[in-house]
Amino acid sequence: MKNYFLLIIISTFLFTSCKKEAQAGPSCIEGHLKYFGFTLVDVGWDDPLDSITKTNYVDEVAAFSNVADILVVNPTDNIIARMQMMSNNQMKAILHVNEIFFKYVGPGGPSGALYDLRSDYQARWNDFVSTNNLTNNHSMLQAFYIGEEPTWNSISYLELKAATDYMKATIPEVPNLVIEAYPILNNLQVPTSVDWIGFDHYFIKDPKNSSVFLNELATLKSKRSSQTQKIALVLDAHFISSLHLDYGGITEMQMKDVATSYYNLAQSDQDVVALLGYFWPGGFDDPGAKGARELPQNAKDEYMRIGKIISGK
């Protein structure tokens, strides 16, 4: 009987502790939503909206992120120091590896650009793995991001499958991530060697309660080739006045509410494993596009709050 009451006391204490810590972003939180971070953090992009030259923003997001992206262009790119920098900040890298496998071949297709699988993709991937000793360094990685809107960019299913199958065969420990463009979700085919899938649709004020967004999310889920495949939800975290304000009816001050809605949706959906903000530094897509770092303080405070809850920092 004493042991029974002791277990109740211990259980109550642990539950209360985690519940209290959850409000501040605890390490004790365990659930389906495990990863938070921003894009363009380490891709060589210098924000034109600030007055300094800077292409690595790990120091700005590390306090509330546990993932961020690194761009890879050539098989001989040595990114060990960049991966180590993230690891030192309790973050893991999501690697853009599209350029290793695919090449631009001309205009056309839904997006206006045609991409083909490179004939030497296996040799290029092997060189990259060897250059960075990924067989041993894979613990610093969270995902390989390949197939950047593949169907939208006319990458065939067989081409995508060849690339993701080869990556999975060489580094099975690291999830493969594919993000598709929302207008072509009906045509998406997902290889079983893909672990995370997502889509991008911006300028929606309240995605959690948007029938359009939720229908697209349902379509994405219906394209899974395995029930083990998880969802990476892409958070709209940039601001283009002509699109967010004029088209979407979203003010800069309301970007905080947009973030909250994405987070609430991610928390309510057991299939969502990651919330990835697009994007941190400004000037991308449009010269006047504000990144998350340029948005009002209330939005940045919300990113920090959400990120700390998810990452446990």
VMD Tcl script that draws the C-alpha trace (Angstrom):
set ca {
  {0.00 0.00 0.00}
  {2.86 2.40 0.81}
  {4.47 1.67 -2.55}
  {1.16 2.32 -4.30}
  {0.80 5.79 -2.75}
  {4.47 6.52 -3.43}
  {3.96 5.80 -7.13}
  {0.98 8.17 -7.22}
  {3.04 10.94 -5.61}
  {5.96 10.42 -8.00}
  {3.69 10.30 -11.04}
  {1.85 13.45 -9.97}
  {5.15 15.25 -9.41}
  {6.53 14.29 -12.82}
  {3.33 15.25 -14.63}
  {3.16 18.60 -12.86}
  {6.84 19.30 -13.50}
  {6.55 18.60 -17.21}
  {3.34 20.58 -17.43}
  {4.95 23.60 -15.79}
  {8.09 23.30 -17.89}
  {6.04 22.91 -21.06}
  {5.00 26.54 -20.75}
  {8.64 27.55 -21.04}
  {9.95 24.88 -23.40}
  {11.18 21.87 -21.43}
  {13.50 19.02 -22.20}
  {10.93 16.70 -20.65}
  {8.45 17.19 -23.48}
  {8.17 14.04 -25.57}
  {5.68 13.75 -28.36}
  {5.22 13.62 -32.09}
  {6.41 17.20 -32.76}
  {10.17 17.09 -32.22}
  {11.95 19.48 -34.59}
  {11.84 23.23 -35.14}
  {14.00 25.52 -37.21}
  {14.29 27.95 -40.12}
  {15.50 27.80 -43.71}
  {18.29 29.87 -45.31}
  {20.29 29.68 -42.08}
  {23.51 28.42 -43.71}
  {23.05 28.45 -47.48}
  {25.39 31.31 -48.43}
  {22.59 33.91 -48.49}
  {23.50 37.44 -47.41}
  {20.41 39.31 -46.20}
  {20.22 42.52 -48.30}
  {17.92 44.13 -45.75}
  {20.65 44.53 -43.14}
  {23.84 46.60 -43.23}
  {26.36 43.80 -42.67}
  {27.76 40.94 -44.71}
  {26.55 37.71 -43.16}
  {25.73 34.29 -44.60}
  {25.50 32.11 -41.49}
  {22.75 32.80 -38.95}
  {23.21 29.89 -36.55}
  {24.01 32.33 -33.73}
  {20.63 34.05 -34.21}
  {18.43 30.93 -34.12}
  {20.32 28.46 -31.92}
  {18.55 29.45 -28.69}
  {15.19 28.21 -29.99}
  {15.98 25.79 -32.85}
  {17.21 22.23 -33.02}
  {17.47 22.01 -36.84}
  {18.63 24.33 -39.62}
  {19.61 23.94 -43.26}
  {22.95 23.75 -45.04}
  {23.21 24.07 -48.83}
  {25.35 21.60 -50.75}
  {26.17 22.33 -54.40}
  {29.19 20.24 -55.38}
  {30.23 16.70 -54.43}
  {33.52 18.08 -53.09}
  {31.88 20.61 -50.75}
  {33.41 20.03 -47.32}
  {30.78 20.96 -44.74}
  {32.19 19.19 -41.71}
  {33.00 22.43 -39.87}
  {29.53 23.80 -40.63}
  {27.84 20.63 -39.34}
  {30.06 20.77 -36.26}
  {29.07 24.38 -35.64}
  {25.43 23.39 -35.56}
  {26.16 20.39 -33.38}
  {28.01 22.63 -30.91}
  {24.79 24.65 -30.67}
  {22.64 21.56 -30.03}
  {21.27 21.62 -33.57}
  {21.27 19.13 -36.42}
  {21.65 19.93 -40.10}
  {19.10 19.46 -42.86}
  {21.18 19.22 -46.04}
  {19.95 20.55 -49.39}
  {21.39 17.90 -51.71}
  {19.24 18.48 -54.80}
  {22.22 19.77 -56.79}
  {24.13 16.57 -56.17}
  {21.45 14.53 -57.94}
  {19.58 16.82 -60.34}
  {20.45 19.45 -62.95}
  {18.54 22.20 -64.71}
  {18.04 21.36 -68.38}
  {15.86 24.22 -69.61}
  {12.52 26.00 -69.37}
  {9.20 24.17 -69.31}
  {6.88 22.18 -67.08}
  {4.54 23.44 -64.36}
  {7.15 25.61 -62.63}
  {8.77 26.88 -65.80}
  {11.92 24.87 -65.09}
  {12.85 21.34 -66.13}
  {15.22 19.21 -64.03}
  {16.70 15.81 -64.85}
  {18.50 13.21 -62.77}
  {22.23 13.40 -63.46}
  {23.70 10.34 -65.17}
  {26.59 10.31 -62.67}
  {24.44 10.87 -59.55}
  {25.79 7.79 -57.77}
  {29.41 8.85 -58.21}
  {28.59 12.42 -57.12}
  {26.82 11.19 -54.00}
  {29.64 8.78 -53.18}
  {32.16 11.65 -53.47}
  {30.09 13.85 -51.18}
  {29.67 11.09 -48.58}
  {33.41 10.39 -48.68}
  {34.44 14.06 -48.55}
  {32.43 14.57 -45.38}
  {32.85 11.09 -43.87}
  {29.06 10.90 -43.51}
  {29.20 7.22 -42.64}
  {30.64 8.32 -39.29}
  {29.33 11.89 -39.14}
  {25.66 11.15 -39.80}
  {24.78 11.82 -36.15}
  {25.13 15.56 -36.91}
  {22.42 15.32 -39.56}
  {18.65 15.38 -39.21}
  {17.55 15.00 -42.83}
  {18.59 14.99 -46.47}
  {16.37 17.47 -48.27}
  {15.95 16.28 -51.83}
  {13.20 16.77 -54.32}
  {12.63 20.48 -53.80}
  {9.12 20.58 -55.29}
  {10.04 17.61 -57.54}
  {6.77 17.17 -59.43}
  {6.45 20.95 -59.86}
  {9.95 20.94 -61.39}
  {9.26 17.98 -63.70}
  {11.35 15.43 -61.79}
  {9.76 12.07 -62.52}
  {8.80 9.58 -59.84}
  {11.40 7.10 -61.11}
  {14.12 9.76 -60.99}
  {13.16 10.80 -57.47}
  {12.98 7.16 -56.39}
  {16.41 6.41 -57.83}
  {17.94 9.26 -55.83}
  {16.19 8.59 -52.52}
  {16.70 4.83 -52.80}
  {20.43 5.36 -53.27}
  {20.69 7.74 -50.33}
  {18.76 5.34 -48.11}
  {21.02 2.47 -49.14}
  {24.18 4.39 -48.21}
  {23.10 6.40 -45.12}
  {19.93 4.68 -43.81}
  {20.11 6.44 -40.43}
  {19.22 9.88 -41.88}
  {15.62 10.62 -42.98}
  {14.99 11.72 -46.56}
  {12.78 14.81 -46.89}
  {10.69 15.91 -49.89}
  {8.71 19.18 -50.07}
  {6.19 19.58 -52.91}
  {4.43 22.65 -54.31}
  {0.76 22.78 -53.34}
  {-0.76 23.24 -56.83}
  {0.49 19.84 -57.99}
  {-0.06 17.69 -54.89}
  {-2.57 15.53 -56.76}
  {0.23 14.32 -59.04}
  {2.80 13.64 -56.31}
  {4.17 10.10 -55.96}
  {6.25 9.31 -52.88}
  {8.91 6.60 -52.89}
  {9.07 4.34 -49.83}
  {12.66 5.53 -49.29}
  {11.30 8.98 -48.34}
  {10.73 9.45 -44.60}
  {9.34 13.00 -44.30}
  {7.07 14.83 -46.74}
  {5.64 18.32 -46.79}
  {4.24 21.04 -49.03}
  {4.48 24.81 -49.20}
  {1.47 27.12 -49.41}
  {1.93 30.64 -48.05}
  {-0.23 33.74 -47.48}
  {-2.88 31.87 -45.47}
  {-3.88 33.69 -42.30}
  {-5.14 30.75 -40.25}
  {-3.99 27.41 -41.70}
  {-5.37 25.40 -38.77}
  {-8.88 26.49 -39.69}
  {-8.47 26.94 -43.43}
  {-10.42 24.37 -45.43}
  {-8.10 24.98 -48.38}
  {-4.95 24.30 -46.38}
  {-6.42 21.32 -44.51}
  {-7.62 19.75 -47.76}
  {-4.11 20.11 -49.18}
  {-2.65 18.53 -46.07}
  {-5.11 15.64 -46.43}
  {-4.09 15.23 -50.08}
  {-0.42 15.14 -49.05}
  {-1.13 12.42 -46.49}
  {-3.04 10.39 -49.07}
  {0.10 10.27 -51.21}
  {2.16 8.45 -48.57}
  {3.50 5.08 -49.69}
  {4.05 4.02 -46.07}
  {2.19 4.85 -42.88}
  {5.55 5.41 -41.19}
  {6.16 8.50 -43.31}
  {5.87 11.70 -41.27}
  {4.89 15.27 -42.12}
  {7.22 18.27 -42.08}
  {4.92 21.29 -41.85}
  {6.30 24.38 -43.60}
  {5.65 27.52 -41.53}
  {5.08 30.79 -43.39}
  {7.64 33.00 -41.62}
  {8.42 35.67 -44.21}
  {6.55 38.74 -45.38}
  {6.01 40.11 -48.90}
  {3.65 43.06 -48.76}
  {2.07 42.54 -52.19}
  {1.27 38.92 -51.34}
  {0.76 38.70 -47.58}
  {-1.08 42.01 -47.21}
  {-2.73 42.63 -50.57}
  {-3.47 39.00 -51.47}
  {-3.65 37.22 -48.13}
  {-5.01 40.09 -46.03}
  {-2.23 39.53 -43.47}
  {-0.45 42.44 -41.80}
  {3.07 42.22 -40.42}
  {1.69 42.33 -36.87}
  {-0.56 39.36 -37.69}
  {2.40 37.15 -38.62}
  {2.50 36.24 -34.93}
  {-1.02 34.82 -35.23}
  {-0.04 32.96 -38.40}
  {2.79 31.27 -36.49}
  {0.47 30.35 -33.62}
  {-2.00 28.76 -36.03}
  {0.69 26.65 -37.68}
  {1.96 25.55 -34.29}
  {-1.51 24.64 -33.04}
  {-2.11 22.63 -36.19}
  {1.23 20.84 -35.81}
  {0.49 20.06 -32.17}
  {-2.93 18.66 -33.01}
  {-1.72 16.33 -35.75}
  {0.12 13.20 -34.64}
  {1.68 12.80 -38.09}
  {3.61 16.08 -37.91}
  {7.21 15.61 -36.78}
  {8.74 18.98 -37.72}
  {7.81 22.65 -38.09}
  {10.17 24.42 -40.52}
  {10.01 28.19 -40.95}
  {10.42 29.71 -44.39}
  {12.61 31.81 -44.08}
  {15.05 33.50 -41.61}
  {17.11 36.14 -43.53}
  {15.26 38.56 -45.81}
  {15.48 39.48 -49.48}
  {14.78 35.99 -50.80}
  {12.12 35.39 -53.50}
  {11.59 39.16 -53.62}
  {14.10 42.00 -52.97}
  {11.79 43.47 -50.34}
  {10.78 40.20 -48.72}
  {11.25 40.38 -44.97}
  {12.59 37.29 -43.29}
  {11.59 36.19 -39.82}
  {14.47 38.20 -38.37}
  {12.94 41.43 -39.77}
  {9.38 40.84 -38.61}
  {7.82 42.68 -35.64}
  {8.95 41.67 -32.17}
  {5.65 39.97 -31.35}
  {6.20 37.51 -34.24}
  {9.83 36.87 -33.27}
  {8.79 36.31 -29.65}
  {6.28 33.73 -30.87}
  {8.91 31.91 -32.93}
  {11.11 31.79 -29.84}
  {8.27 30.53 -27.64}
  {7.25 27.83 -30.11}
  {10.82 26.82 -30.87}
  {11.71 26.42 -27.21}
  {8.66 24.28 -26.54}
  {9.39 21.98 -29.49}
  {13.17 21.82 -29.14}
  {13.21 21.70 -25.34}
  {15.79 24.49 -25.14}
}
mol new
graphics top color blue
foreach p $ca { graphics top sphere $p radius 0.5 }
foreach p [lrange $ca 0 end-1] q [lrange $ca 1 end] { graphics top cylinder $p $q radius 0.2 }
display resetview
